[in-house]
Amino acid sequence: MIDAFLVALNGVIEPYTLLLMAIGALAGIVSAAIPGFTITMAIVLTLPLTFAMPPLQGIAVMLSVYVGGLSGGLFSAALLGIPGTPSSVATTFDAFPMARSGLPGKALALGLWSSFFGSLISIVVLILAAPPLALLAVKLGPWEYFALIVFALTVIASLVGDSLLRGLIAGLVGIGLATVGPDPLMGRERFTFGYEMLSAGIPFLVVLIGMYAVSQLLSELETSPKQQAQGSTSLISGDMRPHNLETLKAIVLRPVNVIRSSLIGVFIGAVPGAGSSISNLLAYDQAKRSSSHPENFGKGEPQGVIASESGNSSTAGGGLIPLIALGIPGSAVDAVLMAAIMVHGISIGPRLILDNPELVYGMFLSMAVASVLMLCIGLLLMRAFLNLLNVPKYFIVPVVLSCCVIGAFTLNNRITDLYLLAGVGVVGYLFKKLDYPLAPLVLGVVLGPIAETNLRRAFQTSTDWTLFFTRPISAALLALAVASIVYSIVAYLRRSRPSSIPDSTT
């Protein structure tokens, strides 16, 4: 283990790797700072660029984009009052009022330092939690793995979006897309309907780029050219100094808030499908409830910025816990990381930490280094981001679309993948217009083959289907899946009940 750690350390601190990680962190910050362009889109576009890199180097770059992206939404939230990503919604509540009161530098510094500490706390929890979970998961059989994936899909469907039914439909569509092409065990073609372009299946990267990037670009086309040319205009002015000493005092002298918010982020990140869009709001809510002056929240309260940013940044480490320990991605971004590992021929799952410890240690170290790079780059370039947020979208959209096409083509060098990319992009656009969540669909594409493989292995081992219910762990996971669905249905009925009561005053 010590040798593996030293190998990982040597790979991460290599100057060329550090340079690429710095570029990745900057790219993540920039992409998240521009409203409408998400972290997922940034990391999807990064994936093809890492194919030619060694596995550890490629994963380190992608983690840098991830960590940078989680803090990048802070800039538009504080300077424009517009959250750059869903993970920075709660940041606008106090960062924007603070910036408008003449302290934009302090608002940004509070967010950056909080993101830094949140990431570090999540890394510590990741190191402590992932190895024991992986050792436990090694003892599980195909019955338990199938039940685990069923549970993960129900949780994802129930937590993402407002409708459980729509989430389940999206997940089933993703599983259906994963069944097109050669089956994972025998290699026989299926569901190709005579189309040669489907004979090799629908590549995961094509689904990911189409669903998140192309569908978003199609949505941007709905904006009039005049609106696209206007861009965003920052009305913030004032003291752009970071006030690092005052910022550190506000965090260090009151550590309960940042620790509580970070642990909330880790927990939410470890739940498949929840993600930073939930953790930042939940952390902010708990900070407000625990404050002795809750009336100050929403008026430029520093503790509100600390809670939101430490809560959303800590989900990165939390999301890696099920990925490393169980081979289940906690979010769409983790699914891309999973794809990057698999592209390099490394099997993902509970044996990852046993068979490739140097890669896992490298992920731990990369998270820590990326957090430092994010903090330094953010503090150095705060003033520059005022101008960056004003770039018109008609410059950005064609550049991103070109990257999407190149990324999809370079995976297999097949022109048919571009046709599939266009088709999947249109489907993703329709899903967004109909308010169907995309995350269950994408994770269904990832988890579908794993579920199918374990289901078939279970029946190859024994034709007794009751083993899914008589083996304790498998039965418990299936029971949790049913409970997840029942809970979501009950919650939906409670939300809809008041609206069904007629108003006596009308």
JORA-V128504 format. One record per residue. N is the residue number from 1. PHI is phi in whole degrees, 0 to 359 (NA if undefined). Layout:
# JORA-V128504
n=N phi=PHI
n=N phi=PHI
This chain:
# JORA-V128504
n=1 phi=NA
n=2 phi=295
n=3 phi=298
n=4 phi=296
n=5 phi=296
n=6 phi=294
n=7 phi=297
n=8 phi=296
n=9 phi=298
n=10 phi=296
n=11 phi=288
n=12 phi=283
n=13 phi=273
n=14 phi=299
n=15 phi=306
n=16 phi=294
n=17 phi=295
n=18 phi=297
n=19 phi=297
n=20 phi=296
n=21 phi=294
n=22 phi=296
n=23 phi=296
n=24 phi=296
n=25 phi=298
n=26 phi=296
n=27 phi=297
n=28 phi=296
n=29 phi=297
n=30 phi=296
n=31 phi=296
n=32 phi=284
n=33 phi=286
n=34 phi=274
n=35 phi=303
n=36 phi=101
n=37 phi=247
n=38 phi=271
n=39 phi=297
n=40 phi=300
n=41 phi=298
n=42 phi=297
n=43 phi=284
n=44 phi=295
n=45 phi=288
n=46 phi=282
n=47 phi=307
n=48 phi=298
n=49 phi=289
n=50 phi=265
n=51 phi=299
n=52 phi=275
n=53 phi=270
n=54 phi=300
n=55 phi=307
n=56 phi=296
n=57 phi=295
n=58 phi=297
n=59 phi=295
n=60 phi=298
n=61 phi=295
n=62 phi=293
n=63 phi=294
n=64 phi=295
n=65 phi=298
n=66 phi=298
n=67 phi=296
n=68 phi=296
n=69 phi=294
n=70 phi=295
n=71 phi=260
n=72 phi=294
n=73 phi=299
n=74 phi=301
n=75 phi=294
n=76 phi=289
n=77 phi=296
n=78 phi=279
n=79 phi=269
n=80 phi=244
n=81 phi=76
n=82 phi=241
n=83 phi=295
n=84 phi=295
n=85 phi=222
n=86 phi=300
n=87 phi=285
n=88 phi=242
n=89 phi=299
n=90 phi=292
n=91 phi=295
n=92 phi=295
n=93 phi=300
n=94 phi=239
n=95 phi=293
n=96 phi=293
n=97 phi=301
n=98 phi=295
n=99 phi=293
n=100 phi=290
n=101 phi=278
n=102 phi=105
n=103 phi=234
n=104 phi=295
n=105 phi=296
n=106 phi=293
n=107 phi=297
n=108 phi=292
n=109 phi=296
n=110 phi=302
n=111 phi=295
n=112 phi=292
n=113 phi=294
n=114 phi=295
n=115 phi=298
n=116 phi=298
n=117 phi=293
n=118 phi=298
n=119 phi=296
n=120 phi=297
n=121 phi=296
n=122 phi=293
n=123 phi=294
n=124 phi=299
n=125 phi=296
n=126 phi=300
n=127 phi=295
n=128 phi=283
n=129 phi=266
n=130 phi=295
n=131 phi=300
n=132 phi=298
n=133 phi=296
n=134 phi=294
n=135 phi=295
n=136 phi=290
n=137 phi=292
n=138 phi=300
n=139 phi=277
n=140 phi=279
n=141 phi=258
n=142 phi=297
n=143 phi=297
n=144 phi=293
n=145 phi=293
n=146 phi=297
n=147 phi=297
n=148 phi=297
n=149 phi=290
n=150 phi=300
n=151 phi=298
n=152 phi=299
n=153 phi=294
n=154 phi=291
n=155 phi=294
n=156 phi=300
n=157 phi=295
n=158 phi=277
n=159 phi=266
n=160 phi=261
n=161 phi=89
n=162 phi=266
n=163 phi=237
n=164 phi=296
n=165 phi=299
n=166 phi=294
n=167 phi=296
n=168 phi=294
n=169 phi=298
n=170 phi=298
n=171 phi=297
n=172 phi=292
n=173 phi=298
n=174 phi=298
n=175 phi=297
n=176 phi=297
n=177 phi=297
n=178 phi=290
n=179 phi=275
n=180 phi=285
n=181 phi=99
n=182 phi=293
n=183 phi=286
n=184 phi=291
n=185 phi=255
n=186 phi=260
n=187 phi=78
n=188 phi=279
n=189 phi=288
n=190 phi=205
n=191 phi=54
n=192 phi=269
n=193 phi=55
n=194 phi=82
n=195 phi=270
n=196 phi=294
n=197 phi=295
n=198 phi=265
n=199 phi=296
n=200 phi=265
n=201 phi=86
n=202 phi=257
n=203 phi=302
n=204 phi=301
n=205 phi=296
n=206 phi=297
n=207 phi=297
n=208 phi=294
n=209 phi=295
n=210 phi=296
n=211 phi=291
n=212 phi=262
n=213 phi=272
n=214 phi=296
n=215 phi=297
n=216 phi=293
n=217 phi=294
n=218 phi=297
n=219 phi=294
n=220 phi=295
n=221 phi=293
n=222 phi=289
n=223 phi=284
n=224 phi=294
n=225 phi=304
n=226 phi=296
n=227 phi=292
n=228 phi=295
n=229 phi=285
n=230 phi=291
n=231 phi=66
n=232 phi=251
n=233 phi=242
n=234 phi=273
n=235 phi=257
n=236 phi=274
n=237 phi=213
n=238 phi=135
n=239 phi=284
n=240 phi=267
n=241 phi=290
n=242 phi=286
n=243 phi=51
n=244 phi=300
n=245 phi=295
n=246 phi=295
n=247 phi=296
n=248 phi=298
n=249 phi=296
n=250 phi=297
n=251 phi=269
n=252 phi=288
n=253 phi=285
n=254 phi=229
n=255 phi=286
n=256 phi=301
n=257 phi=297
n=258 phi=291
n=259 phi=291
n=260 phi=298
n=261 phi=296
n=262 phi=292
n=263 phi=294
n=264 phi=298
n=265 phi=297
n=266 phi=297
n=267 phi=296
n=268 phi=296
n=269 phi=295
n=270 phi=283
n=271 phi=276
n=272 phi=303
n=273 phi=94
n=274 phi=284
n=275 phi=84
n=276 phi=288
n=277 phi=294
n=278 phi=268
n=279 phi=296
n=280 phi=291
n=281 phi=288
n=282 phi=292
n=283 phi=296
n=284 phi=297
n=285 phi=298
n=286 phi=292
n=287 phi=295
n=288 phi=292
n=289 phi=295
n=290 phi=272
n=291 phi=282
n=292 phi=281
n=293 phi=227
n=294 phi=295
n=295 phi=292
n=296 phi=281
n=297 phi=290
n=298 phi=92
n=299 phi=238
n=300 phi=104
n=301 phi=284
n=302 phi=301
n=303 phi=295
n=304 phi=292
n=305 phi=294
n=306 phi=299
n=307 phi=296
n=308 phi=296
n=309 phi=287
n=310 phi=290
n=311 phi=292
n=312 phi=284
n=313 phi=289
n=314 phi=286
n=315 phi=291
n=316 phi=298
n=317 phi=293
n=318 phi=296
n=319 phi=293
n=320 phi=283
n=321 phi=297
n=322 phi=291
n=323 phi=294
n=324 phi=285
n=325 phi=278
n=326 phi=238
n=327 phi=77
n=328 phi=241
n=329 phi=288
n=330 phi=278
n=331 phi=205
n=332 phi=297
n=333 phi=295
n=334 phi=295
n=335 phi=295
n=336 phi=294
n=337 phi=300
n=338 phi=298
n=339 phi=296
n=340 phi=297
n=341 phi=293
n=342 phi=291
n=343 phi=300
n=344 phi=274
n=345 phi=78
n=346 phi=258
n=347 phi=286
n=348 phi=265
n=349 phi=145
n=350 phi=296
n=351 phi=274
n=352 phi=301
n=353 phi=287
n=354 phi=273
n=355 phi=273
n=356 phi=226
n=357 phi=296
n=358 phi=295
n=359 phi=290
n=360 phi=294
n=361 phi=298
n=362 phi=297
n=363 phi=294
n=364 phi=300
n=365 phi=294
n=366 phi=297
n=367 phi=299
n=368 phi=294
n=369 phi=295
n=370 phi=298
n=371 phi=295
n=372 phi=295
n=373 phi=297
n=374 phi=301
n=375 phi=296
n=376 phi=295
n=377 phi=295
n=378 phi=297
n=379 phi=291
n=380 phi=285
n=381 phi=248
n=382 phi=301
n=383 phi=292
n=384 phi=294
n=385 phi=290
n=386 phi=299
n=387 phi=280
n=388 phi=297
n=389 phi=291
n=390 phi=262
n=391 phi=291
n=392 phi=296
n=393 phi=289
n=394 phi=291
n=395 phi=276
n=396 phi=280
n=397 phi=302
n=398 phi=295
n=399 phi=294
n=400 phi=294
n=401 phi=297
n=402 phi=297
n=403 phi=297
n=404 phi=298
n=405 phi=295
n=406 phi=296
n=407 phi=297
n=408 phi=291
n=409 phi=285
n=410 phi=289
n=411 phi=296
n=412 phi=232
n=413 phi=56
n=414 phi=241
n=415 phi=292
n=416 phi=295
n=417 phi=296
n=418 phi=289
n=419 phi=296
n=420 phi=296
n=421 phi=299
n=422 phi=296
n=423 phi=296
n=424 phi=295
n=425 phi=298
n=426 phi=296
n=427 phi=298
n=428 phi=298
n=429 phi=296
n=430 phi=295
n=431 phi=300
n=432 phi=293
n=433 phi=294
n=434 phi=271
n=435 phi=66
n=436 phi=265
n=437 phi=290
n=438 phi=272
n=439 phi=300
n=440 phi=300
n=441 phi=295
n=442 phi=296
n=443 phi=289
n=444 phi=295
n=445 phi=297
n=446 phi=284
n=447 phi=275
n=448 phi=305
n=449 phi=300
n=450 phi=293
n=451 phi=296
n=452 phi=297
n=453 phi=300
n=454 phi=289
n=455 phi=296
n=456 phi=290
n=457 phi=293
n=458 phi=297
n=459 phi=284
n=460 phi=290
n=461 phi=285
n=462 phi=205
n=463 phi=276
n=464 phi=282
n=465 phi=288
n=466 phi=290
n=467 phi=298
n=468 phi=296
n=469 phi=251
n=470 phi=263
n=471 phi=283
n=472 phi=304
n=473 phi=294
n=474 phi=299
n=475 phi=298
n=476 phi=295
n=477 phi=293
n=478 phi=293
n=479 phi=295
n=480 phi=295
n=481 phi=297
n=482 phi=296
n=483 phi=297
n=484 phi=298
n=485 phi=293
n=486 phi=298
n=487 phi=299
n=488 phi=294
n=489 phi=295
n=490 phi=298
n=491 phi=298
n=492 phi=295
n=493 phi=296
n=494 phi=293
n=495 phi=292
n=496 phi=274
n=497 phi=298
n=498 phi=300
n=499 phi=291
n=500 phi=276
n=501 phi=274
n=502 phi=293
n=503 phi=280
n=504 phi=290
n=505 phi=276
n=506 phi=268
